[in-house]
Amino acid sequence: MWRRVAQVSLVEGVGKARARLTCESDGFRLRQQPSWNFRRFQTSTQQPYPSHINMAPIKTLKEIPTLTSLYKLKHLAPAASTVSGASSAYNDRICVIRTDITKLEVDAIVNAANESLLGGGGVDGAIHRAAGRKLLYECETLDGCDTGDAKITDGYELPCKKVVHTVGPVYWRTKKHGQHTSLLQSCYRRSLDLAAENGCKSIAFSALSTGVYGYPSKEAAETAIGEVKKWLDTDNKADKLDRIIFCNFMEKDQDAYYECLP
């Protein structure tokens, strides 16, 4: 007979278990029961993060195109007719890019978190993996986060300085109560406030709630753009942030921003 002891670590969503398994000729036998931290365990509620985007190189702020640049490159086209509320006032301040948000060298990125703040799937999991375990340790001290609210941590091993964690609304659940728009607006507003309060001059948003939370991409983009512009127009807040970036990893979200922007 032969024996080999293997250390097995399972991390799925925000659940974690460790067990020592003894491998014998008659198969695997559980030597020690897994130790579960139930506070960390919940079903993943995000889409998988595409592997082809994970290979993206780090991008500096200068490499992220503003709306002005996108118009010059003809990636964006002016509307054929006048659009109500459209303005070019912030075209040098607002950016759109499709890439891995964990590779952006900006002051702050915004994580599409769940209420536990302890990691999950999709962009949430990607941010936690790239930042390292110290991000999880800090998040454990924050006592979760309500839908529509946001909390801020350090970036640790990420190229950004800070991570803003915000919990977007589940579309079908909040829409039937008429809360979906106001909660998503609050996510953007609270994230911008936290970034400005913590001395950040640039912030990159992931496409909040557009994964398995089910928010239609175009409706989410319209809400995001509208709330960001409203924030910039309020109490001279435009001077507090030099760049606001909409960072997408799904083509459908990128297309939605291209369609909705002036």
C-alpha positions in Angstrom: 0.0 0.0 0.0 1.1 3.6 -0.5 0.1 6.8 1.1 0.3 10.4 0.1 -1.0 13.4 2.1 -2.2 16.4 0.2 -3.3 19.8 1.4 -6.5 20.9 -0.3 -7.7 24.4 -0.2 -11.1 25.3 -1.7 -12.2 28.8 -2.4 -15.5 29.1 -4.2 -17.3 32.5 -4.2 -16.6 33.7 -0.7 -16.6 30.3 0.9 -13.5 28.6 2.1 -12.7 25.1 3.4 -9.5 23.3 4.1 -9.2 19.6 4.6 -6.4 17.2 4.8 -7.0 14.1 2.6 -5.1 10.8 2.9 -4.8 9.0 -0.4 -4.6 5.3 -0.1 -4.9 2.3 -2.5 -8.6 2.2 -1.8 -9.2 5.8 -2.6 -9.3 9.1 -0.7 -10.2 9.1 2.9 -11.1 12.3 4.8 -8.7 12.6 7.7 -10.0 15.9 9.1 -13.4 17.5 8.7 -13.4 20.8 6.7 -13.5 23.9 8.8 -16.1 26.3 7.4 -16.4 29.9 8.0 -20.1 30.3 7.3 -19.9 34.1 7.3 -17.8 33.9 4.2 -20.0 31.4 2.3 -22.6 32.4 -0.1 -23.5 31.6 -3.7 -21.6 33.5 -6.3 -23.8 36.1 -8.0 -21.5 37.4 -10.7 -20.6 36.3 -14.3 -17.3 34.6 -14.9 -14.5 37.0 -15.8 -13.4 36.4 -19.4 -9.9 34.8 -19.5 -8.8 36.7 -22.6 -9.2 40.0 -20.8 -7.3 38.8 -17.7 -4.1 38.9 -19.9 -4.4 42.6 -20.5 -1.3 44.7 -19.7 -1.3 47.4 -17.0 -2.7 50.7 -18.4 -1.7 54.1 -17.1 -4.2 57.0 -17.0 -2.6 58.5 -20.1 -3.5 55.3 -22.1 -7.2 55.4 -21.2 -9.1 57.3 -23.9 -11.3 60.2 -23.1 -14.5 60.9 -25.0 -12.6 63.6 -26.9 -10.1 61.0 -28.0 -12.8 58.5 -28.9 -14.4 61.0 -31.2 -11.1 61.8 -32.9 -10.5 58.1 -33.4 -14.1 57.8 -34.8 -14.9 55.1 -32.2 -17.7 57.4 -31.2 -19.9 59.3 -33.7 -21.8 62.5 -33.0 -25.6 62.0 -32.8 -27.4 62.7 -36.1 -29.8 65.0 -34.3 -29.7 67.0 -31.1 -30.1 64.8 -28.0 -31.8 66.2 -25.0 -29.4 66.8 -22.1 -26.3 66.0 -24.3 -23.2 68.1 -23.5 -19.6 68.0 -24.4 -18.5 69.8 -21.2 -16.9 66.7 -19.7 -15.6 65.0 -22.8 -12.0 65.5 -21.5 -12.9 64.1 -18.1 -15.0 61.1 -18.9 -13.4 57.9 -20.4 -14.7 54.6 -21.8 -12.6 51.5 -22.2 -13.0 47.8 -22.5 -10.3 46.0 -20.5 -9.5 44.3 -17.2 -10.2 46.8 -14.5 -7.6 45.2 -12.2 -4.9 46.4 -14.6 -5.8 50.1 -14.5 -3.2 52.3 -12.8 -5.6 54.9 -11.5 -6.3 56.2 -8.0 -9.5 54.1 -7.4 -11.4 51.3 -9.1 -15.0 50.4 -8.2 -15.8 46.8 -7.4 -19.3 45.4 -8.1 -19.4 43.7 -4.7 -22.0 41.7 -2.9 -23.3 42.7 0.6 -20.7 40.6 2.4 -17.8 42.4 0.8 -15.9 39.2 1.1 -15.5 38.4 -2.6 -17.4 36.5 -5.2 -17.4 35.7 -8.8 -16.9 37.8 -11.9 -15.1 41.2 -11.5 -15.5 40.9 -7.7 -13.5 37.7 -7.6 -11.0 39.1 -10.1 -10.3 42.1 -7.9 -9.9 40.1 -4.8 -7.5 37.7 -6.5 -5.4 40.5 -8.0 -5.3 42.5 -4.7 -4.2 39.5 -2.5 -5.5 38.3 0.8 -4.9 41.6 2.6 -7.9 43.0 0.8 -10.1 40.3 2.2 -8.7 40.9 5.7 -9.6 44.6 5.5 -13.1 43.8 4.1 -13.7 41.5 7.0 -13.5 44.6 9.3 -16.2 46.6 7.4 -19.3 44.6 8.5 -20.7 44.3 5.0 -22.4 46.9 2.9 -26.0 47.7 2.1 -27.3 47.8 -1.5 -26.8 51.3 -2.9 -24.0 52.1 -0.4 -20.2 51.9 -0.8 -17.1 51.4 1.3 -13.5 52.0 0.5 -10.3 50.0 1.1 -6.7 50.1 0.1 -5.7 48.5 -3.3 -2.9 46.3 -1.9 -1.3 44.4 -4.8 -3.5 46.1 -7.4 -2.0 49.0 -9.5 -4.7 51.3 -8.2 -4.4 53.0 -4.8 -7.9 52.4 -3.5 -10.9 50.1 -4.1 -14.4 51.3 -3.7 -16.8 48.5 -3.0 -20.4 49.1 -3.9 -23.4 46.8 -3.9 -25.6 47.2 -7.0 -29.3 46.3 -7.1 -30.7 43.0 -8.3 -32.8 44.3 -11.2 -35.9 42.1 -11.0 -36.1 42.2 -7.2 -35.8 46.0 -6.9 -37.7 46.9 -10.1 -41.0 45.5 -8.7 -40.7 48.0 -5.8 -39.6 50.9 -8.1 -36.2 51.1 -6.4 -33.8 49.9 -9.1 -32.9 53.3 -10.6 -32.5 55.1 -7.3 -30.3 52.3 -5.8 -28.0 52.2 -8.9 -27.8 56.0 -8.9 -26.8 55.8 -5.2 -24.0 53.3 -6.0 -22.4 55.8 -8.4 -23.0 58.8 -6.2 -21.6 57.2 -3.0 -18.6 55.8 -4.9 -17.7 59.3 -6.3 -18.1 60.9 -2.9 -15.8 58.3 -1.2 -13.2 58.7 -3.9 -13.2 62.5 -3.6 -13.2 62.4 0.2 -10.1 60.1 0.1 -8.1 62.4 -2.2 -8.5 60.3 -5.4 -8.4 62.2 -8.7 -9.3 59.4 -11.0 -11.8 56.6 -10.6 -12.8 53.6 -12.8 -16.2 52.0 -12.6 -17.1 48.5 -13.6 -20.5 48.0 -15.2 -22.5 47.7 -12.0 -25.4 45.2 -11.8 -25.3 44.2 -15.5 -24.1 40.6 -14.8 -26.4 38.1 -13.2 -28.0 40.9 -11.2 -29.8 41.4 -14.5 -29.8 45.1 -15.1 -30.1 45.8 -18.8 -26.9 47.2 -20.1 -28.4 50.2 -21.9 -30.6 51.2 -19.0 -27.6 50.8 -16.6 -25.4 52.9 -18.8 -28.0 55.7 -19.1 -28.3 55.7 -15.3 -24.5 55.7 -14.8 -23.9 58.5 -17.2 -26.7 60.6 -15.9 -25.7 60.3 -12.3 -22.0 61.0 -13.0 -22.9 64.2 -14.9 -25.3 65.2 -12.2 -22.5 64.7 -9.6 -20.0 66.7 -11.6 -22.5 69.6 -11.9 -23.2 69.7 -8.2 -21.3 72.1 -5.8 -18.2 72.4 -8.0 -17.5 68.8 -7.6 -16.0 68.7 -11.1 -12.8 70.1 -9.7 -12.4 67.1 -7.4 -11.9 64.4 -10.0 -9.8 64.7 -13.2 -11.0 61.4 -14.8 -14.1 59.2 -14.4 -13.7 56.0 -16.4 -16.4 53.5 -17.4 -14.5 50.2 -17.7 -16.3 47.3 -19.3 -15.3 43.7 -19.7 -18.4 42.6 -21.7 -18.9 43.9 -25.3 -22.6 44.5 -24.6 -21.8 47.0 -21.8 -19.2 48.8 -24.0 -21.8 49.0 -26.8 -24.3 50.4 -24.4 -22.0 53.3 -23.3 -21.1 54.1 -26.9 -24.8 54.3 -27.7 -25.8 56.4 -24.7 -22.9 58.9 -24.6 -23.3 62.3 -26.5 
